[in-house]
Amino acid sequence: MNLKMNSLLRCACTAVTICLGLPLSHLSAAAPPAKVKPLSSYDPQVKALLAKMTLEEKVGQMTQPDISALQDPTDIENLFLGSLLSGGNADPKEGNSLDAWTNMYDEYQKHTQKTRLGIPILYGVDALHGHNNVLGAVIFPHNIGLGCTRNAALVEKIGKITAEEVRATGIQWAFAPCVTVPQDIRWGRSYEGFSSDPAIVKVLGEAAVRGLQLNDLSNPLAVLACAKHYLADGGTSFGTGTGGKNTLDQGNSEIDEATLRQVHLQGYLTTIKAGVGTIMPSYSSWNGLKMSANKYLMTDVLKKELGFEGFVISDYNAIDQIGKDYKENVGITINAGMDMVMIAGRHREFVKDLLALVKEGKVPMSRIDDAVTRILRVKFAMGLMDKDRSQLADRKLQSSFGSPAHRAVAREAVRESLVVLKNGNQALPISKQAARIHVAGKSADNLGNQCGGWTIDWQGKTGEVTPGGTTILASIKSAVSKGTKVTFSADGTGAEGATLGVVVVGEKPYAEGFGDRTNLALDQEDINAIANVKQAGIPVVVVLLSGRPLILGDALNQADAFVAAWLPGTEGQGVTDVLFGDFKPVGKLSFAWPKSMDQVPVRTGDTKTDVLFPLGYGLKF
Ligand code: BGC
């Protein structure tokens, strides 16, 4: 890149990174937002129901066990449970098929019909990039890729499709969108964030909520959204994570309140405006105090100052991290403003402890009533209390599950998310008439690597992960002309004689703290694959699949063209749409791309560090 170009790009980046709170001309907006009915408008019905409830029934509403640890499903009626979830690996016993998920949901929901008041459960899952636990669901790019599209209308459409696929299994609640603003790409959850720029996060987070909730929770195709992880989950300092000395996940954000608000709160302002029904406090701490225990942030800021009318759901066993005594943790979190608690394994203990705390006067009844009011508002708003409406899955929705129409939108998202970092010798676009294309790299024919974490398994898995998708190798084969020969070797050997090489490399799947890394250099295996193709003396196009910018080192010099494709999901043809010039690249970096580990972290608003590619960068051709 020449100097002039570099400085032009840097100006563009400055415009993006300092625009906190300013008009967002670089983002394409969705249609003017529809007005959402306030949740408190359901208070008359809620009040009437609350008046009939016993303390046990109220505490049950506040309890959300993970099904993997719900040994006895009659706990649903015996403890009056308000909600269930499937955490990352909590699958139906019969496996991950669409039918297995739907049957499981229906079975659990039927238990609520045996309770005196018949209040249905809300069932929650991590539908983070599509209904990603279910085989055959369309898997969209992870948020980091969507951030590069800057396309709010598209993100809203993705939310809508995700909601439809989630509803096809009966489930009504997605723990999404993640509106984190990651500050340090060593964090394993960087890809869950749209951007390190809150100006991007706030617009796309709002769009995602509007898509999932359809601006009307009573719509049977809407799912309840959950903005997470409140607050500053992406602001933790390196070395403070719960996974050991080189980790960040679930750690401590050592920042002042101005930064907390300007950087990390932005996505909540807009998602609340869009009517988000739930918010999940983070595992992490702010200046030493766990979010699950932070009354100022949960009650004073979120509920009082920002007027959030929905309910707050804890993260998975997060309250266990407050202190050593479980009962004390229960009291601290509920008094701080937690409305529902996500629990794997000790839900009976939670119920017992919370009942005791109320009877001992340590948790006031007014707090319980506030929590249950918030939960019931959402249930009324969603039509769960409507006696004429079945709460079992609407199996007619299964006809569009993983459909070509849904896949087409994912393909659109993939092609808009690609960021072209380098295009030397006009290596791109590739001619579909090329005599022979040699495809290489461990991720070229690997749908699991393409989808990343949170795909079927919590940690994702390398290799064949879900049916119905298209790998990049398969996409290349279907894009080229009849006369073009496509050869493949994962290690890049045998490329001699080809017209050009396409090498697909990057990270293997991971989720959460398992992805915390000190060193973000490319794997040796990837460096070798690129070098092997280069040695054949042909132009080399590198496609990087990763959950964050990686340190490219000499691989960037070796490549004629270099494309960041993030974690695109099942629709590999979105990648080839750009590679073969059927779609002109539009993607812009949503994170700054450092030259070396010495430059990490590049924090929001940092325009001084001389990074390799600034936030906002992306070539066109
Ligand atoms: C994650 C959340 C997720 C929850 C439920 C936790 O480990 O931090 O993002 O929603 O699990 O699966």
Residues whose N, C-alpha, C, O or C-beta is under 5 A from the ligand:
A	BS01	BGC	S86 G87 G88 D126 F175 D315 Y316
